[in-house]
Every structure is written in C-alpha cells, then in structure tokens.
Amino acid sequence: MADYLASGEWQGKAGGYAVQGFAGAFVASVSGSYSSVVGLPLHETANLLESARYPVRARWTDGAIA
C-alpha cells in the first residue's frame, strides 16, 4: 500500500484507485460490467439509448462517423 501511495497514481481518481492501473494488483475479481468499473458502461449505455429509439449503431456499417 505504501508503494501504491508513493506512486501518486491514486491522485485524481474516484475512490482513490484505477483498477486498470497499479491498483489492479489489489483486485481479485470484478462482478458485473468491467466498463462500469473503469468508466462509462458503454455496452449498457448503448443499449439504453437504442431502447429509447436513439440510433446509436445505425451508421456504423456504412463507414460514416456519427
């Protein structure tokens, strides 16, 4: 723990750690959505937007960037 604190990586992190960084050594497992743990849950967010009839994926196949 002392080494982690000395690294300074904890600064500016919600909860004081970033599971994808050095603190990942302290995490035995993640239950649920990994993207929720590290940031915005993209899969879940896209599904919610699609269910609200917002065409999140509509233009992905034609090469256009929305």
PQR file of N, CA, C, O and H, with PARSE charges and radii, in Angstrom:
ATOM      1  N   MET A   1       0.822  -1.176   0.000 -0.4000 1.5000
ATOM      2  CA  MET A   1       0.000   0.000   0.000 -0.0000 2.0000
ATOM      3  C   MET A   1       0.879   1.258   0.000  0.5500 1.7000
ATOM      4  O   MET A   1       0.582   2.229  -0.695 -0.5500 1.4000
ATOM      5  N   ALA A   2       1.935   1.230   0.765 -0.4000 1.5000
ATOM      6  CA  ALA A   2       2.828   2.394   0.816 -0.0000 2.0000
ATOM      7  C   ALA A   2       3.417   2.692  -0.559  0.5500 1.7000
ATOM      8  O   ALA A   2       3.525   3.853  -0.955 -0.5500 1.4000
ATOM      9  H   ALA A   2       2.176   0.440   1.330  0.4000 1.0000
ATOM     10  N   ASP A   3       3.801   1.636  -1.288 -0.4000 1.5000
ATOM     11  CA  ASP A   3       4.346   1.833  -2.635 -0.0000 2.0000
ATOM     12  C   ASP A   3       3.300   2.422  -3.575  0.5500 1.7000
ATOM     13  O   ASP A   3       3.611   3.280  -4.401 -0.5500 1.4000
ATOM     14  H   ASP A   3       3.714   0.694  -0.966  0.4000 1.0000
ATOM     15  N   TYR A   4       2.058   1.957  -3.445 -0.4000 1.5000
ATOM     16  CA  TYR A   4       0.992   2.484  -4.298 -0.0000 2.0000
ATOM     17  C   TYR A   4       0.767   3.966  -4.000  0.5500 1.7000
ATOM     18  O   TYR A   4       0.649   4.773  -4.922 -0.5500 1.4000
ATOM     19  H   TYR A   4       1.805   1.260  -2.774  0.4000 1.0000
ATOM     20  N   LEU A   5       0.709   4.316  -2.744 -0.4000 1.5000
ATOM     21  CA  LEU A   5       0.533   5.726  -2.368 -0.0000 2.0000
ATOM     22  C   LEU A   5       1.696   6.566  -2.868  0.5500 1.7000
ATOM     23  O   LEU A   5       1.500   7.683  -3.346 -0.5500 1.4000
ATOM     24  H   LEU A   5       0.805   3.660  -1.995  0.4000 1.0000
ATOM     25  N   ALA A   6       2.903   6.033  -2.759 -0.4000 1.5000
ATOM     26  CA  ALA A   6       4.084   6.763  -3.216 -0.0000 2.0000
ATOM     27  C   ALA A   6       4.096   6.948  -4.736  0.5500 1.7000
ATOM     28  O   ALA A   6       4.711   7.888  -5.238 -0.5500 1.4000
ATOM     29  H   ALA A   6       3.062   5.125  -2.371  0.4000 1.0000
ATOM     30  N   SER A   7       3.420   6.059  -5.471 -0.4000 1.5000
ATOM     31  CA  SER A   7       3.393   6.165  -6.935 -0.0000 2.0000
ATOM     32  C   SER A   7       2.640   7.410  -7.408  0.5500 1.7000
ATOM     33  O   SER A   7       2.901   7.918  -8.498 -0.5500 1.4000
ATOM     34  H   SER A   7       2.919   5.295  -5.063  0.4000 1.0000
ATOM     35  N   GLY A   8       1.701   7.902  -6.583 -0.4000 1.5000
ATOM     36  CA  GLY A   8       0.908   9.058  -6.963 -0.0000 2.0000
ATOM     37  C   GLY A   8      -0.218   8.740  -7.934  0.5500 1.7000
ATOM     38  O   GLY A   8      -1.005   9.622  -8.278 -0.5500 1.4000
ATOM     39  H   GLY A   8       1.490   7.489  -5.697  0.4000 1.0000
ATOM     40  N   GLU A   9      -0.308   7.489  -8.383 -0.4000 1.5000
ATOM     41  CA  GLU A   9      -1.347   7.113  -9.342 -0.0000 2.0000
ATOM     42  C   GLU A   9      -2.761   7.324  -8.789  0.5500 1.7000
ATOM     43  O   GLU A   9      -3.701   7.550  -9.551 -0.5500 1.4000
ATOM     44  H   GLU A   9       0.331   6.772  -8.104  0.4000 1.0000
ATOM     45  N   TRP A  10      -2.902   7.252  -7.508 -0.4000 1.5000
ATOM     46  CA  TRP A  10      -4.206   7.390  -6.864 -0.0000 2.0000
ATOM     47  C   TRP A  10      -4.788   8.790  -7.000  0.5500 1.7000
ATOM     48  O   TRP A  10      -6.002   8.962  -6.890 -0.5500 1.4000
ATOM     49  H   TRP A  10      -2.138   7.068  -6.889  0.4000 1.0000
ATOM     50  N   GLN A  11      -3.958   9.781  -7.235 -0.4000 1.5000
ATOM     51  CA  GLN A  11      -4.429  11.168  -7.278 -0.0000 2.0000
ATOM     52  C   GLN A  11      -5.366  11.399  -8.463  0.5500 1.7000
ATOM     53  O   GLN A  11      -5.084  10.995  -9.591 -0.5500 1.4000
ATOM     54  H   GLN A  11      -2.972   9.641  -7.325  0.4000 1.0000
ATOM     55  N   GLY A  12      -6.467  12.049  -8.179 -0.4000 1.5000
ATOM     56  CA  GLY A  12      -7.428  12.379  -9.215 -0.0000 2.0000
ATOM     57  C   GLY A  12      -8.336  11.225  -9.613  0.5500 1.7000
ATOM     58  O   GLY A  12      -9.035  11.309 -10.622 -0.5500 1.4000
ATOM     59  H   GLY A  12      -6.696  12.378  -7.262  0.4000 1.0000
ATOM     60  N   LYS A  13      -8.333  10.159  -8.838 -0.4000 1.5000
ATOM     61  CA  LYS A  13      -9.169   9.002  -9.153 -0.0000 2.0000
ATOM     62  C   LYS A  13     -10.370   8.969  -8.214  0.5500 1.7000
ATOM     63  O   LYS A  13     -10.237   9.207  -7.014 -0.5500 1.4000
ATOM     64  H   LYS A  13      -7.764  10.092  -8.018  0.4000 1.0000
ATOM     65  N   ALA A  14     -11.534   8.674  -8.766 -0.4000 1.5000
ATOM     66  CA  ALA A  14     -12.719   8.480  -7.935 -0.0000 2.0000
ATOM     67  C   ALA A  14     -12.485   7.229  -7.088  0.5500 1.7000
ATOM     68  O   ALA A  14     -12.208   6.158  -7.628 -0.5500 1.4000
ATOM     69  H   ALA A  14     -11.642   8.480  -9.741  0.4000 1.0000
ATOM     70  N   GLY A  15     -12.593   7.357  -5.797 -0.4000 1.5000
ATOM     71  CA  GLY A  15     -12.342   6.228  -4.918 -0.0000 2.0000
ATOM     72  C   GLY A  15     -10.878   6.007  -4.611  0.5500 1.7000
ATOM     73  O   GLY A  15     -10.546   5.143  -3.799 -0.5500 1.4000
ATOM     74  H   GLY A  15     -12.819   8.227  -5.358  0.4000 1.0000
ATOM     75  N   GLY A  16      -9.987   6.769  -5.241 -0.4000 1.5000
ATOM     76  CA  GLY A  16      -8.569   6.680  -4.934 -0.0000 2.0000
ATOM     77  C   GLY A  16      -7.814   5.578  -5.658  0.5500 1.7000
ATOM     78  O   GLY A  16      -6.661   5.308  -5.323 -0.5500 1.4000
ATOM     79  H   GLY A  16     -10.256   7.471  -5.901  0.4000 1.0000
ATOM     80  N   TYR A  17      -8.434   4.932  -6.643 -0.4000 1.5000
ATOM     81  CA  TYR A  17      -7.708   3.909  -7.384 -0.0000 2.0000
ATOM     82  C   TYR A  17      -8.240   3.806  -8.808  0.5500 1.7000
ATOM     83  O   TYR A  17      -9.354   4.240  -9.104 -0.5500 1.4000
ATOM     84  H   TYR A  17      -9.371   5.151  -6.915  0.4000 1.0000
ATOM     85  N   ALA A  18      -7.433   3.232  -9.672 -0.4000 1.5000
ATOM     86  CA  ALA A  18      -7.841   2.921 -11.038 -0.0000 2.0000
ATOM     87  C   ALA A  18      -7.565   1.436 -11.234  0.5500 1.7000
ATOM     88  O   ALA A  18      -6.407   1.019 -11.265 -0.5500 1.4000
ATOM     89  H   ALA A  18      -6.529   2.880  -9.432  0.4000 1.0000
ATOM     90  N   VAL A  19      -8.597   0.652 -11.365 -0.4000 1.5000
ATOM     91  CA  VAL A  19      -8.437  -0.803 -11.446 -0.0000 2.0000
ATOM     92  C   VAL A  19      -7.574  -1.212 -12.636  0.5500 1.7000
ATOM     93  O   VAL A  19      -6.964  -2.281 -12.608 -0.5500 1.4000
ATOM     94  H   VAL A  19      -9.537   0.990 -11.340  0.4000 1.0000
ATOM     95  N   GLN A  20      -7.510  -0.385 -13.680 -0.4000 1.5000
ATOM     96  CA  GLN A  20      -6.691  -0.726 -14.836 -0.0000 2.0000
ATOM     97  C   GLN A  20      -5.235  -0.314 -14.661  0.5500 1.7000
ATOM     98  O   GLN A  20      -4.421  -0.548 -15.554 -0.5500 1.4000
ATOM     99  H   GLN A  20      -8.005   0.483 -13.702  0.4000 1.0000
ATOM    100  N   GLY A  21      -4.893   0.289 -13.536 -0.4000 1.5000
ATOM    101  CA  GLY A  21      -3.515   0.693 -13.272 -0.0000 2.0000
ATOM    102  C   GLY A  21      -2.865  -0.200 -12.233  0.5500 1.7000
ATOM    103  O   GLY A  21      -3.186  -1.384 -12.129 -0.5500 1.4000
ATOM    104  H   GLY A  21      -5.555   0.479 -12.811  0.4000 1.0000
ATOM    105  N   PHE A  22      -1.943   0.376 -11.460 -0.4000 1.5000
ATOM    106  CA  PHE A  22      -1.231  -0.375 -10.432 -0.0000 2.0000
ATOM    107  C   PHE A  22      -2.181  -1.025  -9.425  0.5500 1.7000
ATOM    108  O   PHE A  22      -1.922  -2.135  -8.959 -0.5500 1.4000
ATOM    109  H   PHE A  22      -1.682   1.338 -11.544  0.4000 1.0000
ATOM    110  N   ALA A  23      -3.273  -0.345  -9.088 -0.4000 1.5000
ATOM    111  CA  ALA A  23      -4.200  -0.866  -8.079 -0.0000 2.0000
ATOM    112  C   ALA A  23      -4.888  -2.140  -8.530  0.5500 1.7000
ATOM    113  O   ALA A  23      -5.505  -2.827  -7.716 -0.5500 1.4000
ATOM    114  H   ALA A  23      -3.483   0.556  -9.467  0.4000 1.0000
ATOM    115  N   GLY A  24      -4.795  -2.468  -9.809 -0.4000 1.5000
ATOM    116  CA  GLY A  24      -5.347  -3.729 -10.281 -0.0000 2.0000
ATOM    117  C   GLY A  24      -4.752  -4.921  -9.548  0.5500 1.7000
ATOM    118  O   GLY A  24      -5.364  -5.988  -9.503 -0.5500 1.4000
ATOM    119  H   GLY A  24      -4.293  -1.910 -10.470  0.4000 1.0000
ATOM    120  N   ALA A  25      -3.576  -4.753  -8.978 -0.4000 1.5000
ATOM    121  CA  ALA A  25      -2.944  -5.822  -8.203 -0.0000 2.0000
ATOM    122  C   ALA A  25      -3.738  -6.154  -6.943  0.5500 1.7000
ATOM    123  O   ALA A  25      -3.588  -7.244  -6.392 -0.5500 1.4000
ATOM    124  H   ALA A  25      -3.079  -3.886  -9.015  0.4000 1.0000
ATOM    125  N   PHE A  26      -4.575  -5.237  -6.482 -0.4000 1.5000
ATOM    126  CA  PHE A  26      -5.372  -5.451  -5.275 -0.0000 2.0000
ATOM    127  C   PHE A  26      -6.759  -6.013  -5.579  0.5500 1.7000
ATOM    128  O   PHE A  26      -7.489  -6.367  -4.654 -0.5500 1.4000
ATOM    129  H   PHE A  26      -4.697  -4.351  -6.930  0.4000 1.0000
ATOM    130  N   VAL A  27      -7.135  -6.103  -6.849 -0.4000 1.5000
ATOM    131  CA  VAL A  27      -8.487  -6.515  -7.240 -0.0000 2.0000
ATOM    132  C   VAL A  27      -8.468  -7.981  -7.674  0.5500 1.7000
ATOM    133  O   VAL A  27      -7.852  -8.336  -8.679 -0.5500 1.4000
ATOM    134  H   VAL A  27      -6.541  -5.816  -7.600  0.4000 1.0000
ATOM    135  N   ALA A  28      -9.144  -8.815  -6.908 -0.4000 1.5000
ATOM    136  CA  ALA A  28      -9.175 -10.248  -7.213 -0.0000 2.0000
ATOM    137  C   ALA A  28     -10.163 -10.565  -8.333  0.5500 1.7000
ATOM    138  O   ALA A  28      -9.919 -11.461  -9.141 -0.5500 1.4000
ATOM    139  H   ALA A  28      -9.644  -8.526  -6.092  0.4000 1.0000
ATOM    140  N   SER A  29     -11.280  -9.833  -8.386 -0.4000 1.5000
ATOM    141  CA  SER A  29     -12.274 -10.084  -9.428 -0.0000 2.0000
ATOM    142  C   SER A  29     -13.212  -8.889  -9.544  0.5500 1.7000
ATOM    143  O   SER A  29     -13.294  -8.047  -8.650 -0.5500 1.4000
ATOM    144  H   SER A  29     -11.479  -9.105  -7.730  0.4000 1.0000
ATOM    145  N   VAL A  30     -13.914  -8.841 -10.665 -0.4000 1.5000
ATOM    146  CA  VAL A  30     -14.915  -7.812 -10.906 -0.0000 2.0000
ATOM    147  C   VAL A  30     -16.221  -8.534 -11.185  0.5500 1.7000
ATOM    148  O   VAL A  30     -16.284  -9.406 -12.051 -0.5500 1.4000
ATOM    149  H   VAL A  30     -13.848  -9.525 -11.391  0.4000 1.0000
ATOM    150  N   SER A  31     -17.250  -8.174 -10.457 -0.4000 1.5000
ATOM    151  CA  SER A  31     -18.561  -8.768 -10.668 -0.0000 2.0000
ATOM    152  C   SER A  31     -19.428  -7.757 -11.395  0.5500 1.7000
ATOM    153  O   SER A  31     -19.677  -6.667 -10.879 -0.5500 1.4000
ATOM    154  H   SER A  31     -17.199  -7.465  -9.753  0.4000 1.0000
ATOM    155  N   GLY A  32     -19.888  -8.102 -12.579 -0.4000 1.5000
ATOM    156  CA  GLY A  32     -20.696  -7.168 -13.362 -0.0000 2.0000
ATOM    157  C   GLY A  32     -19.922  -6.616 -14.531  0.5500 1.7000
ATOM    158  O   GLY A  32     -19.077  -7.299 -15.109 -0.5500 1.4000
ATOM    159  H   GLY A  32     -19.687  -8.987 -12.998  0.4000 1.0000
ATOM    160  N   SER A  33     -20.208  -5.391 -14.876 -0.4000 1.5000
ATOM    161  CA  SER A  33     -19.645  -4.765 -16.068 -0.0000 2.0000
ATOM    162  C   SER A  33     -18.279  -4.137 -15.782  0.5500 1.7000
ATOM    163  O   SER A  33     -18.174  -3.208 -14.981 -0.5500 1.4000
ATOM    164  H   SER A  33     -20.894  -4.836 -14.406  0.4000 1.0000
ATOM    165  N   TYR A  34     -17.234  -4.650 -16.439 -0.4000 1.5000
ATOM    166  CA  TYR A  34     -15.886  -4.091 -16.272 -0.0000 2.0000
ATOM    167  C   TYR A  34     -15.868  -2.620 -16.687  0.5500 1.7000
ATOM    168  O   TYR A  34     -15.214  -1.803 -16.038 -0.5500 1.4000
ATOM    169  H   TYR A  34     -17.320  -5.405 -17.089  0.4000 1.0000
ATOM    170  N   SER A  35     -16.584  -2.276 -17.769 -0.4000 1.5000
ATOM    171  CA  SER A  35     -16.572  -0.884 -18.218 -0.0000 2.0000
ATOM    172  C   SER A  35     -17.251   0.044 -17.220  0.5500 1.7000
ATOM    173  O   SER A  35     -16.950   1.237 -17.185 -0.5500 1.4000
ATOM    174  H   SER A  35     -17.115  -2.939 -18.296  0.4000 1.0000
ATOM    175  N   SER A  36     -18.158  -0.482 -16.413 -0.4000 1.5000
ATOM    176  CA  SER A  36     -18.752   0.343 -15.350 -0.0000 2.0000
ATOM    177  C   SER A  36     -17.731   0.657 -14.274  0.5500 1.7000
ATOM    178  O   SER A  36     -17.748   1.733 -13.677 -0.5500 1.4000
ATOM    179  H   SER A  36     -18.403  -1.451 -16.441  0.4000 1.0000
ATOM    180  N   VAL A  37     -16.841  -0.295 -14.034 -0.4000 1.5000
ATOM    181  CA  VAL A  37     -15.812  -0.105 -13.011 -0.0000 2.0000
ATOM    182  C   VAL A  37     -14.781   0.917 -13.472  0.5500 1.7000
ATOM    183  O   VAL A  37     -14.347   1.750 -12.677 -0.5500 1.4000
ATOM    184  H   VAL A  37     -16.827  -1.170 -14.519  0.4000 1.0000
ATOM    185  N   VAL A  38     -14.384   0.870 -14.733 -0.4000 1.5000
ATOM    186  CA  VAL A  38     -13.322   1.742 -15.222 -0.0000 2.0000
ATOM    187  C   VAL A  38     -13.829   3.029 -15.864  0.5500 1.7000
ATOM    188  O   VAL A  38     -13.023   3.880 -16.237 -0.5500 1.4000
ATOM    189  H   VAL A  38     -14.736   0.193 -15.379  0.4000 1.0000
ATOM    190  N   GLY A  39     -15.112   3.188 -15.999 -0.4000 1.5000
ATOM    191  CA  GLY A  39     -15.633   4.411 -16.616 -0.0000 2.0000
ATOM    192  C   GLY A  39     -17.077   4.258 -17.029  0.5500 1.7000
ATOM    193  O   GLY A  39     -17.869   3.639 -16.319 -0.5500 1.4000
ATOM    194  H   GLY A  39     -15.768   2.496 -15.696  0.4000 1.0000
ATOM    195  N   LEU A  40     -17.418   4.808 -18.150 -0.4000 1.5000
ATOM    196  CA  LEU A  40     -18.779   4.743 -18.658 -0.0000 2.0000
ATOM    197  C   LEU A  40     -19.086   3.337 -19.156  0.5500 1.7000
ATOM    198  O   LEU A  40     -18.338   2.798 -19.971 -0.5500 1.4000
ATOM    199  H   LEU A  40     -16.774   5.311 -18.727  0.4000 1.0000
ATOM    200  N   PRO A  41     -20.178   2.730 -18.679 -0.5600 1.5000
ATOM    201  CA  PRO A  41     -20.537   1.395 -19.158  0.2800 2.0000
ATOM    202  C   PRO A  41     -21.082   1.465 -20.587  0.5500 1.7000
ATOM    203  O   PRO A  41     -22.288   1.605 -20.788 -0.5500 1.4000
ATOM    204  N   LEU A  42     -20.196   1.368 -21.570 -0.4000 1.5000
ATOM    205  CA  LEU A  42     -20.555   1.605 -22.964 -0.0000 2.0000
ATOM    206  C   LEU A  42     -21.618   0.656 -23.495  0.5500 1.7000
ATOM    207  O   LEU A  42     -22.565   1.096 -24.147 -0.5500 1.4000
ATOM    208  H   LEU A  42     -19.216   1.254 -21.407  0.4000 1.0000
ATOM    209  N   HIS A  43     -21.481  -0.621 -23.231 -0.4000 1.5000
ATOM    210  CA  HIS A  43     -22.455  -1.586 -23.730 -0.0000 2.0000
ATOM    211  C   HIS A  43     -23.851  -1.280 -23.177  0.5500 1.7000
ATOM    212  O   HIS A  43     -24.830  -1.234 -23.921 -0.5500 1.4000
ATOM    213  H   HIS A  43     -20.712  -0.978 -22.701  0.4000 1.0000
ATOM    214  N   GLU A  44     -23.921  -1.075 -21.878 -0.4000 1.5000
ATOM    215  CA  GLU A  44     -25.204  -0.808 -21.242 -0.0000 2.0000
ATOM    216  C   GLU A  44     -25.788   0.529 -21.702  0.5500 1.7000
ATOM    217  O   GLU A  44     -26.994   0.641 -21.919 -0.5500 1.4000
ATOM    218  H   GLU A  44     -23.125  -1.113 -21.273  0.4000 1.0000
ATOM    219  N   THR A  45     -24.928   1.542 -21.849 -0.4000 1.5000
ATOM    220  CA  THR A  45     -25.380   2.856 -22.294 -0.0000 2.0000
ATOM    221  C   THR A  45     -25.922   2.792 -23.720  0.5500 1.7000
ATOM    222  O   THR A  45     -26.975   3.360 -24.009 -0.5500 1.4000
ATOM    223  H   THR A  45     -23.948   1.451 -21.672  0.4000 1.0000
ATOM    224  N   ALA A  46     -25.214   2.110 -24.605 -0.4000 1.5000
ATOM    225  CA  ALA A  46     -25.682   1.964 -25.986 -0.0000 2.0000
ATOM    226  C   ALA A  46     -27.028   1.252 -26.030  0.5500 1.7000
ATOM    227  O   ALA A  46     -27.913   1.647 -26.789 -0.5500 1.4000
ATOM    228  H   ALA A  46     -24.358   1.648 -24.371  0.4000 1.0000
ATOM    229  N   ASN A  47     -27.187   0.213 -25.227 -0.4000 1.5000
ATOM    230  CA  ASN A  47     -28.467  -0.499 -25.192 -0.0000 2.0000
ATOM    231  C   ASN A  47     -29.592   0.390 -24.682  0.5500 1.7000
ATOM    232  O   ASN A  47     -30.697   0.350 -25.221 -0.5500 1.4000
ATOM    233  H   ASN A  47     -26.468  -0.107 -24.611  0.4000 1.0000
ATOM    234  N   LEU A  48     -29.334   1.184 -23.662 -0.4000 1.5000
ATOM    235  CA  LEU A  48     -30.361   2.097 -23.143 -0.0000 2.0000
ATOM    236  C   LEU A  48     -30.754   3.139 -24.192  0.5500 1.7000
ATOM    237  O   LEU A  48     -31.937   3.429 -24.369 -0.5500 1.4000
ATOM    238  H   LEU A  48     -28.436   1.216 -23.224  0.4000 1.0000
ATOM    239  N   LEU A  49     -29.768   3.696 -24.883 -0.4000 1.5000
ATOM    240  CA  LEU A  49     -30.065   4.679 -25.928 -0.0000 2.0000
ATOM    241  C   LEU A  49     -30.851   4.051 -27.073  0.5500 1.7000
ATOM    242  O   LEU A  49     -31.797   4.654 -27.579 -0.5500 1.4000
ATOM    243  H   LEU A  49     -28.807   3.461 -24.739  0.4000 1.0000
ATOM    244  N   GLU A  50     -30.466   2.840 -27.487 -0.4000 1.5000
ATOM    245  CA  GLU A  50     -31.195   2.141 -28.548 -0.0000 2.0000
ATOM    246  C   GLU A  50     -32.639   1.878 -28.116  0.5500 1.7000
ATOM    247  O   GLU A  50     -33.559   2.020 -28.921 -0.5500 1.4000
ATOM    248  H   GLU A  50     -29.697   2.350 -27.076  0.4000 1.0000
ATOM    249  N   SER A  51     -32.842   1.497 -26.856 -0.4000 1.5000
ATOM    250  CA  SER A  51     -34.206   1.214 -26.386 -0.0000 2.0000
ATOM    251  C   SER A  51     -35.057   2.484 -26.333  0.5500 1.7000
ATOM    252  O   SER A  51     -36.286   2.419 -26.348 -0.5500 1.4000
ATOM    253  H   SER A  51     -32.094   1.382 -26.202  0.4000 1.0000
ATOM    254  N   ALA A  52     -34.385   3.645 -26.271 -0.4000 1.5000
ATOM    255  CA  ALA A  52     -35.101   4.928 -26.307 -0.0000 2.0000
ATOM    256  C   ALA A  52     -35.200   5.453 -27.746  0.5500 1.7000
ATOM    257  O   ALA A  52     -35.514   6.622 -27.971 -0.5500 1.4000
ATOM    258  H   ALA A  52     -33.387   3.698 -26.260  0.4000 1.0000
ATOM    259  N   ARG A  53     -34.927   4.572 -28.712 -0.4000 1.5000
ATOM    260  CA  ARG A  53     -35.029   4.866 -30.142 -0.0000 2.0000
ATOM    261  C   ARG A  53     -33.990   5.876 -30.642  0.5500 1.7000
ATOM    262  O   ARG A  53     -34.215   6.557 -31.642 -0.5500 1.4000
ATOM    263  H   ARG A  53     -34.672   3.623 -28.529  0.4000 1.0000
ATOM    264  N   TYR A  54     -32.864   5.971 -29.950 -0.4000 1.5000
ATOM    265  CA  TYR A  54     -31.756   6.786 -30.438 -0.0000 2.0000
ATOM    266  C   TYR A  54     -30.841   5.853 -31.227  0.5500 1.7000
ATOM    267  O   TYR A  54     -30.326   4.892 -30.656 -0.5500 1.4000
ATOM    268  H   TYR A  54     -32.681   5.418 -29.137  0.4000 1.0000
ATOM    269  N   PRO A  55     -30.623   6.097 -32.504 -0.5600 1.5000
ATOM    270  CA  PRO A  55     -29.907   5.150 -33.367  0.2800 2.0000
ATOM    271  C   PRO A  55     -28.383   5.155 -33.171  0.5500 1.7000
ATOM    272  O   PRO A  55     -27.643   5.643 -34.025 -0.5500 1.4000
ATOM    273  N   VAL A  56     -27.940   4.623 -32.072 -0.4000 1.5000
ATOM    274  CA  VAL A  56     -26.517   4.619 -31.737 -0.0000 2.0000
ATOM    275  C   VAL A  56     -25.690   3.913 -32.805  0.5500 1.7000
ATOM    276  O   VAL A  56     -24.659   4.432 -33.232 -0.5500 1.4000
ATOM    277  H   VAL A  56     -28.541   4.227 -31.378  0.4000 1.0000
ATOM    278  N   ARG A  57     -26.127   2.750 -33.234 -0.4000 1.5000
ATOM    279  CA  ARG A  57     -25.340   1.924 -34.162 -0.0000 2.0000
ATOM    280  C   ARG A  57     -25.798   2.057 -35.610  0.5500 1.7000
ATOM    281  O   ARG A  57     -25.276   1.356 -36.477 -0.5500 1.4000
ATOM    282  H   ARG A  57     -26.965   2.328 -32.887  0.4000 1.0000
ATOM    283  N   ALA A  58     -26.728   2.906 -35.889 -0.4000 1.5000
ATOM    284  CA  ALA A  58     -27.368   2.965 -37.209 -0.0000 2.0000
ATOM    285  C   ALA A  58     -26.395   3.195 -38.373  0.5500 1.7000
ATOM    286  O   ALA A  58     -26.583   2.624 -39.448 -0.5500 1.4000
ATOM    287  H   ALA A  58     -27.152   3.475 -35.185  0.4000 1.0000
ATOM    288  N   ARG A  59     -25.377   4.006 -38.180 -0.4000 1.5000
ATOM    289  CA  ARG A  59     -24.487   4.360 -39.293 -0.0000 2.0000
ATOM    290  C   ARG A  59     -23.131   3.672 -39.227  0.5500 1.7000
ATOM    291  O   ARG A  59     -22.244   4.013 -40.010 -0.5500 1.4000
ATOM    292  H   ARG A  59     -25.224   4.469 -37.307  0.4000 1.0000
ATOM    293  N   TRP A  60     -22.940   2.732 -38.336 -0.4000 1.5000
ATOM    294  CA  TRP A  60     -21.642   2.065 -38.198 -0.0000 2.0000
ATOM    295  C   TRP A  60     -21.279   1.268 -39.436  0.5500 1.7000
ATOM    296  O   TRP A  60     -20.110   1.232 -39.820 -0.5500 1.4000
ATOM    297  H   TRP A  60     -23.660   2.455 -37.701  0.4000 1.0000
ATOM    298  N   THR A  61     -22.243   0.633 -40.066 -0.4000 1.5000
ATOM    299  CA  THR A  61     -21.936  -0.253 -41.189 -0.0000 2.0000
ATOM    300  C   THR A  61     -21.667   0.483 -42.494  0.5500 1.7000
ATOM    301  O   THR A  61     -21.076  -0.094 -43.407 -0.5500 1.4000
ATOM    302  H   THR A  61     -23.193   0.661 -39.754  0.4000 1.0000
ATOM    303  N   ASP A  62     -22.087   1.751 -42.608 -0.4000 1.5000
ATOM    304  CA  ASP A  62     -21.844   2.452 -43.872 -0.0000 2.0000
ATOM    305  C   ASP A  62     -20.528   3.263 -43.853  0.5500 1.7000
ATOM    306  O   ASP A  62     -20.238   3.990 -44.802 -0.5500 1.4000
ATOM    307  H   ASP A  62     -22.567   2.220 -41.867  0.4000 1.0000
ATOM    308  N   GLY A  63     -19.744   3.137 -42.779 -0.4000 1.5000
ATOM    309  CA  GLY A  63     -18.460   3.802 -42.704 -0.0000 2.0000
ATOM    310  C   GLY A  63     -18.528   5.248 -42.243  0.5500 1.7000
ATOM    311  O   GLY A  63     -17.496   5.908 -42.117 -0.5500 1.4000
ATOM    312  H   GLY A  63     -19.980   2.546 -42.007  0.4000 1.0000
ATOM    313  N   ALA A  64     -19.725   5.744 -41.993 -0.4000 1.5000
ATOM    314  CA  ALA A  64     -19.871   7.141 -41.555 -0.0000 2.0000
ATOM    315  C   ALA A  64     -19.610   7.236 -40.059  0.5500 1.7000
ATOM    316  O   ALA A  64     -19.916   6.315 -39.302 -0.5500 1.4000
ATOM    317  H   ALA A  64     -20.563   5.208 -42.095  0.4000 1.0000
ATOM    318  N   ILE A  65     -19.057   8.329 -39.659 -0.4000 1.5000
ATOM    319  CA  ILE A  65     -18.846   8.620 -38.247 -0.0000 2.0000
ATOM    320  C   ILE A  65     -19.969   9.568 -37.820  0.5500 1.7000
ATOM    321  O   ILE A  65     -20.118  10.660 -38.368 -0.5500 1.4000
ATOM    322  H   ILE A  65     -18.808   9.077 -40.274  0.4000 1.0000
ATOM    323  N   ALA A  66     -20.742   9.137 -36.851 -0.4000 1.5000
ATOM    324  CA  ALA A  66     -21.875   9.962 -36.405 -0.0000 2.0000
ATOM    325  C   ALA A  66     -21.388  11.066 -35.486  0.5500 1.7000
ATOM    326  O   ALA A  66     -22.189  11.867 -35.005 -0.5500 1.4000
ATOM    327  H   ALA A  66     -20.621   8.250 -36.406  0.4000 1.0000
TER
END
